[in-house]
Amino acid sequence: MCFLTALTALGAGAGATTATAATTAGGGGLFGTSFLSGLGLGTEVTNALVADLVFTGTKNVVDTRRLNAQAKFEATQAAKEAEAADSALAIEQEGLAARLKEERKANAQEQLALAKRGAQAAGAIRASERAGLTIDMLLGDVERQTGEATNLLDQTLASTVQQYRRNTLGLDAKRKNRRNIAESKRNQALGKTRGNLDIALGTLSSGLSSYTSLLGQA
């Protein structure tokens, strides 16, 4: 149990420099002469164990820093992907809105032109001085044709608006999917990070393994 306590203390301080750990091992600290007799190993073997722990602890610190740096980079890239999805949606929606605006404008111009042609046709019929019944029939025909053309333009515009709404919903769904993927990547990256406790546990596990092996050889 004394050895376990010592290894735990060493693991918790695995972020310390190799020089500091070596000094502790050689003096009267954690692995000094007052502690050697409690390990059940000879002095030479015990020093080898301490050196192994110092090496393992230092390696764990370096590996953890590299792993955390890579995880941070991946998380940052995932966040940028999420932002790109939002930006793409805004740009594409702006383009759709602009096209819809142009469609509305063109439709309104066609409606105006149609009404103007209908009025001109009706005026020409009235100016022809034909019989009353004939004029009524011709005017009715012009009104019918104008009404049909107007309805067609209305239907075309309504269809355009519906398609705009479908496209907008599709773009939003696309954005959400991209954001979900990016968020998943970010969570995976953050899940790779390790802290001081991970370093300590890794060092302790290695120390226990080395101690068991050396004790069997002693």
N, C-alpha and C positions, 0 to 999 in steps of 0.2 A: 504493500500500500504506500510505503514511503516513496518508492520509485515512481508509482503512478502519479503521486502528488507532484513530484519533481518534474516529470514529463509534461504534466498539464500546465505547470507554471512556465516551462520553457516554450511550450506551444503557444501560449497566450502572448508571449513576447517575441514571436517569430519574426516580427517586422524589424527587430533590432539589427544592427549591423553585425557582420561576421566577426569583426574585431572585438566588439563588446562581448559577444557570446563566448569567444575563445578566452578572453581575459577571465570571465566568470568561471569557465571550466578549469582554468589553471590555478585559480586562487582559492580563497576560502568561501566562495559563494555557493551557488546551487549545486555544482558538481565539484566542489573543492574536496580536500582531504578528509574533512569531517563527514562527508557523505559517501565516500568510496566503500567503506566497510558494509554499508547497508544494501549494496547492489548485489552482493554475492558473486562478484567478478573480481578478477585481478586488476591491478592499477592500469596496466598496459591495455587490457581489453576494455576497461571502463573508459579510458581516454579515447579509444577508437570509437566507442559508442557515442560519446559526447561530440566528437568531431563529425560523426555521421549525422547526428541531430542538427548540428549547426549548419552543415551542408544542405540537409533536407529542408530546414526552415528557410534558409536563404533562397534556395531554389523555388520553394513554394511562394515566397514573396514576389520573386521576379516573374514567375509564371502567372500569378494572380494579377499582377499589374498589367502584363501583356494581354491577358484574357479580358480584363475589365476595359482596357483601352479599345480592344476590338469590339466588345459588346457596346461600348458607348458610341463608337463609330457607326455600327449597324443600327442602333436605335435612332441616331441622328438622321441617317439616310432614310429610315422608315418614316420619320416625322416629315422629312422633306417630300417624300412620296405622297403623304396625306395632304400636305399643302398644295402640291402640284395637282392633285385631284380636284381640290376646291377651285384652284385657278383655272383649270381646264373647263370646269363646269361653267364658271362665270363667263369665260370667253365664248364658249359654244352657245350659251343661252343668249348672250348679247347678239351673236350672229343670227340666231333664230328670230329674236325680237325685231332685228333690223329688217329681215326678209319679210316678216309678217306685216310690218309697217309699210313696206313697199307694196305688198300685195293689196293691203287695204287702200292705199293711195291710188293704185292702178284701177282697182275695182270701182272706187268712187268716181274716177275720171270716166270710166266706161259707162257708169250709170248716168252721169251728167250728159255725156255725148249721146247716149240712147234717148234720153228725154228730149234733148234738143232735136234730134232727127225725127222723133215722133211728132213734136210740135210743128216742125217744118212741113212734114207730110200732111198733117191735118190742115195746116194753113193753105197748102197748095190745093187740097181737095175743096176746101171752102171757096177758094178763089176761082175754081173751075166753073162755077155757076151751073152745076148740073142739077137735075131734079132732086127734090128733097129726100125721097126714099133712097135714091142711089148714093147721095152724099152720106146719109146716115149709115148705110151699109159699109161704105168705104172708110168712114171715120171709125166705125166699130171694128173693122178689120185692122186698121192701124193701131187702135188701142189694144186689141188682143195681141198682136205681134209684139208691141212694146211691152206689154205686161209679161208675156212669156219670156222675152229676153231679160227683163228685169228679174224675174224669178230665177232664171238660170244663173245670172250673176250673183244673186243672193245665196243660192245653193253652193256655188263655187267658193264664195268667201267663207261660208259656214264650214265647208269641208276643209278649207285651208286652216281655219282657226282650230278645228278639231285635230288636224294633223300636227299643228304647232304644239298643242297640249300633250299629245302622245309623245312627240319628240322630247318635250321638256321633261316628262315623267321618265322617259328612257334615259336621258342624260343624268337625271338625279339618281336613278337606280345604278347607273354605271359609276357615278361618283361614290355612292355608298359602298359598292363592292370594292372599289379601289382603296377606299379608306379602311374598310374591314381587313383587307389583306395587309395594308401598311401597319395597322394597329396590331395585327397578329405577329408580324415581323418584329415590331418594336417590343412586344411583350416577350417574345422568344429571346430577343437580344438581352433584355433586362434580366431575364431568368438565368442567363449565363454568368452574371456577375457573382463575384465571391468577396467575402469580407474577412475580417481578422479571425472570426470564429472558425471559418473554413480552413484558414491557414493553420490555426492552432490544432484543430482536429486532424488535419492531414499530417502535421508534424508528429503529433502524439501517436497516431496509428503507425507511422513508420518507425517511431522509437520503440513502441511495444513489440513490433515485429522483429526489429534488430535485437532488442534485449532478449526476447525468447530464444532467438537463434544462438546468440552468444552464450546465454546461460546453459543451453544444451551442450555447447562445446567446451564449457569450462570444467 
